[in-house]
Amino acid sequence: MDLLADGFPFSKTALYGKHALVFGASKGIGAATAKMMAMAGADVTLCARNEDSLSELTQEIAQYSSGKISHYPIDLEKLSTIDEAIKTILENNGPVHILINNSGGPPGGPLLKNSVDDFHAPFTRHLHAAHQITKLLVPGMEAAGYGRIIQIISTSAKEPIPNLGLSNTLRGAMASWAKSLSRELHPCITINNVLPGFTDTDRLSSLADSINKKTGKSHAEIHDDWMNQVPIERLVDPLETAAAVTYLALPVAGAIRGVSLAVDGGRLRSI
């Protein structure tokens, strides 16, 4: 599947005049979201730790985008650097209308195997960084009369996934944080979560490696186990997830607020 080749699902001016700030943009769902929003006409600022990957992706997107595409390397675990980074982005690229909070997930394993210290880094780069960045950007969104805040989290926010105890805990916290904010933000700003399922990303490959080491199951067996849980019987393409994220960023999605939208091929059993 190639959503960009088979037919772009949005108008190429749908996000014209909007500035999207995408974290975790160097690969996976973050990179797919940056591509999709750029094709929808947005100015896009890509952020992640790996500057080489960001630079390469920026050049790729700039070849087909009508908007301004730039990047800024940032480590979300270094909270003391965030204020200055956001200030620089705003000065160079203008107000941010769309914020994508996204970062790499924590290692797998049973929850009781984790120490309290193990919670620090994942919660810092997800919940703490998202809160700090959101506080910095909300005044500008209010002034512009437009704001979209979207978290990329996980289906474990609704149904905990075995052997991902720390991740389950973190995703639930992110979902609850967003729901609480949905009752506080200005009417012109929406906040929502997108919950990826088994998606064809490096993150899923690393989880397969971890399961292989712990259980001895082959990667083929692990893949089959996953697909047996998914009615569409395949991995989700990151661009499919990015399409859902992009829709939530559109003006027409202004009435969607405080929801957690699963893009999981039907894996969740809950309503």
N, C-alpha and C positions, 0 to 999 in steps of 0.2 A: 504494500500500500504506500502511495506517495500522495498525500493530500494536497501538497503544493503543485504537483504535476497534474493530478487528476481533476483539478478544479478547485480553486480557492473558495472557501465557503462564505467569505464576507466581501462587502464592497471594499475596494482598495482605497477608499477615502473614509471608511467607517470611523477611523480614529484620527482623522486629519486634525492637526492643531492640538492634539493631546500628547503629553510627555509621559512615557512609561518608564519607571525605574524597576528593573528586574534583577533580583538577587539570585545567586546560584545559577548564573546565566551561562557559565562556561560549557555546560554539557547537559544531557538528559532533558528533562521536562523544562528546566529553566531556559536552555538554549532554544528549544522548540517554541516556547512562548515568546521569546524575543523575536524569532523569525516571523511568527504569525502576526504579532502586533505591528512589526515593521511593514509587513505586506498589507496590513489594514491601514497604513498611512501614518502611524504614530511616529513621533521622535522617540528613540529608545536609548536609554543608558543601561549598559550591561555591567553588572558588578559580580565579582567572585574573587577568590584568592589568586588564581592562576592567570597572571597577566598575559603570558604567551597565548594561552587558549582564548582569552578574551579578545586580544588583538586580532587573531586569525578569524574569529567569528565576526568581529566588527567589520573587517574587510569583506568577508563573504556577504553579509547582509547589505552592506552599502552598495553592492553591485546591482541590487534589484529594488532597493527602498527609495521612496521619494522623500522620506523624512531624514532628520539628522540622527546619525547613529554614532554613538561614542561609548567608551568604556572607562571604568574606574576600578582598579584593584582594591579590595577591602577584605579584611579578615573580621568576620562578625563576632569572633570570640574576643576581640580586642575592643571592648565597649568604649574605652577612653578615646579611640580614634574616630568613632562614628560621627560625633557632632561636627568635627572639622571636615570630614569627608562629605557629609550631606551639604554643608555650607558651600564647599567648592563646587559640587554638582549643581546646586541651585544658581550659583553665580555664573557658571559657564553655560548651563543648558536651560535655565529658566525653571518656572514652577513645575512641580510634579503633580500630575492629575491621576496617575495610576501607579499603585505600589504593589509589587509582587514580592511577598515575603516567602523565601524559599532557601533551604540550606540542606546539606547532606545529613542523613539520618545517623543515629548512634549505632554502635555495634550490636549484634544480636546476642542472645543468651537469656537464661532464666533470670527473673527479677532478683531473686534472693542471692544470686551470685554477684550482684553489684554492691559496691560500697557507696556510702553517701557521696564520696568524692567523684564517683563515676557520673553523677547527675550534673555536675557543675558545667562542663564544657557543652554538652548538648542543649541544656536549658539556656545557657548564655547565648549561643549562636542562633537559637530559635526564638524562644519566648522573650528573653530579655532584650535581644537586639531588635526584634519586631516591635516591641513596645516602645523602645527608645526612638526608633526610626519613625514610627507612626506619630508619636508626639511632636516630632520635629516637622512633619509634613502636613499634618491636619490643618494648621492655621492657613497655609497657602492654598489648600484645597477649598477651605471655606471662602477665602477671598476670591478664588476663581469661580466659585459656584459649582464645582464639579470635583468629585473624588470617588475613586474605586480602590479598595484595599482587598487583596485576595491572598489567602494563605494556601500554599501547597503543602498538605500534610499527609494523611494516610487514612485508609478505610479502618485502621485500628482505632480511630477516634470513636467509631461506633461499635466495632466488634474486635476485641483484643486478638492479636495474632500470636499463636504459640511460639515460644522461644524468642520473642521480641519484647520482653518485659519493660525495659527502659524506654524503648521507642513508643510502646503503647501508652505509657504514663505521660510522656512528653506530648504526644499527639492529642490526648484528651485535654491536657492543660491548654494547648493552643486553641482547640475548638471552643472551650469554655471561655477563654479570654476574648475571642472574636465575638461570641454570642453576647457577652456582657457589653462589649463596645458597641454592638449594633443597637443597643438601647440608649446609648449616650451620644453618639456622633450626630453632627448637624444633618438635617434632612437631605442635603445635597450629596452626602457621602455614604456609600454603601460599603459593607464589609462582609465577605463570604469566604468559605473554605472550599477548596477542591480536594477530593480524596482519591488519589490514584490507587489502582489495584495493582495486579501483576503487570508491570510495564517494562517494555524492552529497553532497559537502561543499565548503566554500569552498576548502579545500586543493587539491582536484582541479581546481577552476575556475582557480586561480592557476597550476597546472602546465600546464593547457591554454593559458592566455595565454602562458606562457613558451615552449612549443613552437611556438605560432603565430608569435611574434616571431622565433624562431630559424630556422624552416623555411619559413614562409609558408603552411603548411597551414591550411585553415579549421578552425574549431571542430567543424564537422560531420564533417570527415575524421578529425580527431583522435579524436573520440568513436567513430567507426566502427572505427578501428584498435584502440581499447581493447576494444570489444565483440567483435571478432573473436577476442580472446584469452580470452573469458569464456564458458564453456558455458551459463550462465544467460541470456546475451545482454541483460543490463541492469546498471545500476549497483546496488550494494548500498545498501540503506536504512540510515542510521546506527542506527536502532532495532534492526535485525537484529544489528549488531555489539554494540550495548548489551545485547541479550538474552544473547549469549554471555558477555559480561563479568559480567553479573548472575548467570548460572548458576555461574560459577567462584567467585563470592562466597558461595554458599549453603553451609550446613552439609553438605549431601549431596555436595558436591564436594570433601570433605576428602581424598580419595585421589588427586586430580589435582594433581600437583606437578612443577614444572620443565618444563612443556610449552609449546610455541609453537603456538597454535591459529589456523589461517588461517580468516578469514571473507571469502572472496574469490570466491565464485561458481564455484569450481573452476579458477581461473586457474593456480595453481601446477601445474607438471608433475612435481615431485618427490614422492616418497612421504612 
